[in-house]
Amino acid sequence: MLSLLQLVCFALSLLSFISVFYSVGKLGLFLATPLQAEQSTDAFPNERSSLRATLFSLFFNSIWVVLFVVQHTLMRASAVKRFWQTVGLELAERSVYNIASSYCLLLLLKNWKTDPTQFRLWFFDVEDNKILWWVLTGAHVLSWIVVYGGSLMVDLPELIGLKHVYYDINDLAPPMSYKSRELQDYYQRYRHPSFIGLSTVLWLTNGMTLDRCVLATIWTVYMYLGWNTTKVDLQYHRHQLKSKRAELVQVTK
């Protein structure tokens, strides 16, 4: 019979699963939605009122961008993980982290405001150019497929928190303990999949406003600094690729 702690953690893991897919879906729509001509301007605001509105919108949106980065960083700290261990909720740590990340992301999307006077760095009208619209849409769809495929390869159920609860219910050790030391070290440095895919959906847009540029810049720099892979990780990948190819050859014989 499941304990109360396991039931609570199982509910949190399900909420984590739903929250992650819902918030990422909303983010995908937000980033892929084309900018319309009347939503921004090519002229840099020179009047005081227009400049004030532009700077306020930029500052307001930057708050939510930084909030997501701060939450994403602080909740990974060793002190926070020790806190969950102290209160006996280590099993829910991954789920709570994902839920908090998802709702910080939803707060950003809900409160994001682009002023009509917002200066844009570039703009391509895709309403009259269906080929360009399909190119942008296809690139975004392909990038998210790459991100999703990468998530599966880095053990999506464990990443979301479902596997932690499943293993605990079946009296198994934490799922990470079954992985090799090299893979555990790699996950410490690079847990999210596809830097190129996420960078593509951040920067590939028909209209790049200042606030969208701030969003793309902060998150791209954050990913670059946070995903500090080493030569050891590269050698590990090469070894695994060689092993998988050898296994595939044996299977196909």
C-alpha positions in Angstrom: 0.0 0.0 0.0 1.2 3.4 -0.9 2.2 5.8 1.9 0.9 9.3 2.2 4.3 10.7 1.2 4.3 8.5 -1.9 0.8 9.6 -2.8 1.6 13.3 -2.4 4.8 12.9 -4.5 3.0 11.0 -7.1 0.4 13.8 -7.4 3.2 16.3 -7.6 5.0 14.3 -10.4 1.7 14.2 -12.4 1.3 18.0 -11.9 4.9 18.4 -13.0 4.3 16.4 -16.1 1.2 18.4 -17.0 2.8 21.8 -16.1 5.9 21.2 -18.1 4.1 20.2 -21.3 1.5 23.0 -21.0 4.0 25.8 -20.3 6.4 24.6 -23.0 3.5 24.4 -25.4 2.5 28.0 -24.5 6.1 29.1 -24.9 6.3 27.5 -28.3 3.2 29.4 -29.5 4.5 32.6 -28.0 7.9 32.4 -29.8 6.4 31.2 -33.1 3.6 33.8 -33.4 4.6 36.3 -36.1 4.9 39.9 -35.2 2.4 42.2 -37.0 3.4 45.5 -38.5 1.3 47.6 -36.2 2.7 45.9 -33.0 6.1 47.7 -33.3 7.9 50.5 -35.2 11.1 50.9 -37.2 11.6 54.4 -35.7 13.5 54.7 -32.5 11.3 56.6 -30.0 12.6 60.2 -29.6 9.7 61.7 -27.7 9.9 61.5 -24.0 6.5 59.9 -23.6 7.2 57.3 -26.3 10.7 56.6 -24.8 9.2 56.2 -21.3 6.6 53.7 -22.6 9.3 51.7 -24.4 11.6 51.6 -21.5 8.8 50.7 -19.0 7.7 47.8 -21.3 11.3 46.7 -21.6 11.9 46.9 -17.9 8.6 45.2 -17.0 9.3 42.2 -19.3 12.9 41.9 -18.2 11.7 41.3 -14.6 9.9 38.1 -15.7 12.8 37.0 -17.8 15.3 37.4 -14.9 12.8 35.8 -12.4 12.8 32.6 -14.5 16.6 32.5 -14.6 16.9 33.2 -10.8 14.4 30.5 -10.0 16.0 28.0 -12.4 19.4 28.7 -10.7 18.6 28.9 -7.0 16.4 25.8 -6.9 19.4 23.8 -8.3 21.6 24.9 -5.5 23.0 22.3 -3.1 21.5 24.1 -0.1 18.0 23.8 -1.5 18.6 20.1 -2.2 19.8 19.6 1.4 16.6 21.4 2.6 14.4 18.9 0.8 16.4 16.0 2.3 16.1 17.6 5.8 12.3 17.8 5.6 12.0 14.4 4.1 10.7 15.5 0.7 13.8 14.6 -1.4 11.5 12.4 -3.5 9.5 15.5 -4.6 12.5 17.7 -5.3 12.5 17.3 -9.1 8.8 17.6 -9.4 8.6 20.8 -7.3 11.5 22.2 -9.4 9.7 21.6 -12.6 6.4 23.0 -11.3 8.1 26.2 -10.1 9.9 26.5 -13.4 6.6 26.0 -15.3 4.7 28.6 -13.4 7.5 31.2 -13.6 7.4 30.6 -17.3 3.6 31.0 -17.4 3.9 34.2 -15.3 6.2 35.6 -18.0 3.9 34.7 -20.8 0.8 36.0 -19.1 2.4 39.4 -18.1 4.4 40.0 -21.2 3.5 43.3 -22.8 4.8 44.7 -26.0 4.2 48.4 -26.4 3.1 49.5 -30.0 6.0 52.0 -30.0 8.5 49.3 -29.2 11.5 49.6 -31.5 12.2 46.5 -33.7 15.7 45.5 -34.9 14.3 43.7 -37.9 10.9 43.0 -39.5 9.7 40.8 -42.4 6.1 40.8 -43.3 5.0 37.1 -43.5 1.3 37.9 -44.0 2.0 38.6 -47.7 4.8 36.0 -48.0 3.5 32.5 -47.4 6.8 30.9 -48.3 8.6 32.8 -45.6 5.8 32.0 -43.1 6.2 28.3 -43.8 9.9 28.5 -43.5 9.7 30.1 -40.1 7.0 27.7 -38.9 8.8 24.7 -40.2 12.0 25.8 -38.5 10.2 26.2 -35.2 8.5 22.9 -35.5 11.7 21.1 -36.4 13.5 22.7 -33.5 10.9 21.6 -31.0 11.0 18.1 -32.4 14.8 18.1 -31.8 14.3 19.4 -28.2 11.7 16.8 -27.5 13.8 14.0 -29.0 16.7 15.2 -26.9 14.5 15.1 -23.8 13.7 11.5 -24.5 17.4 10.6 -24.8 18.3 12.3 -21.4 15.5 10.2 -19.7 12.4 12.4 -19.8 10.5 10.5 -17.0 13.5 11.0 -14.6 13.9 14.6 -15.7 10.2 15.4 -14.9 10.2 13.4 -11.7 7.9 10.5 -12.5 10.6 7.9 -12.4 11.7 9.0 -8.9 8.3 8.1 -7.5 7.9 4.9 -9.5 11.3 3.6 -8.3 10.5 4.5 -4.6 7.1 2.8 -4.8 8.8 -0.4 -6.1 11.5 -0.2 -3.3 14.3 0.6 -5.8 17.2 3.0 -5.4 16.9 6.5 -6.9 17.0 6.2 -10.8 20.2 8.3 -11.1 22.1 5.6 -9.1 21.6 3.1 -11.9 23.4 5.4 -14.4 27.2 5.3 -14.9 29.4 7.8 -13.1 30.3 9.4 -16.5 26.7 9.9 -17.3 25.9 11.3 -13.9 28.7 13.8 -14.3 27.5 14.8 -17.7 24.0 15.4 -16.4 25.4 17.7 -13.8 26.8 19.9 -16.6 24.3 19.5 -19.3 20.8 18.4 -18.5 18.6 20.3 -21.0 18.7 19.1 -24.6 19.6 20.9 -27.7 21.2 24.3 -27.3 20.9 24.9 -31.0 17.2 24.0 -31.1 16.3 26.3 -28.2 18.5 29.1 -29.6 16.7 28.8 -32.9 13.2 29.3 -31.5 14.4 32.2 -29.4 16.1 34.1 -32.3 14.2 33.0 -35.4 11.4 35.5 -35.7 10.0 37.7 -38.4 10.1 40.7 -36.1 12.8 41.2 -33.4 11.7 43.9 -30.9 13.9 45.1 -28.1 12.1 43.2 -25.4 12.2 40.0 -27.5 15.9 40.6 -28.0 16.5 40.9 -24.3 14.6 37.7 -23.7 16.7 35.8 -26.4 20.0 37.3 -25.2 19.5 36.5 -21.5 18.3 33.0 -22.0 21.0 32.2 -24.7 23.8 33.5 -22.4 22.3 31.6 -19.5 22.2 28.3 -21.5 25.7 28.9 -22.8 27.1 29.5 -19.3 25.0 26.8 -17.6 25.8 24.0 -20.1 29.5 23.7 -19.6 30.4 20.4 -21.2 34.0 19.2 -21.2 36.3 17.1 -23.4 35.5 14.2 -21.1 31.8 14.5 -22.0 32.7 14.5 -25.7 34.8 11.4 -25.3 31.9 9.7 -23.4 29.5 10.6 -26.3 31.9 9.2 -28.9 32.4 6.0 -26.9 28.6 5.5 -26.5 28.0 6.2 -30.2 30.7 3.6 -31.1 29.1 1.1 -28.7 25.6 1.6 -30.1 26.8 1.2 -33.6 28.5 -2.1 -32.7 25.3 -3.3 -31.0 23.3 -2.3 -34.1 25.6 -4.2 -36.3 25.2 -7.3 -34.1 21.4 -7.1 -34.2 21.2 -6.6 -38.0 23.4 -9.6 -38.7 
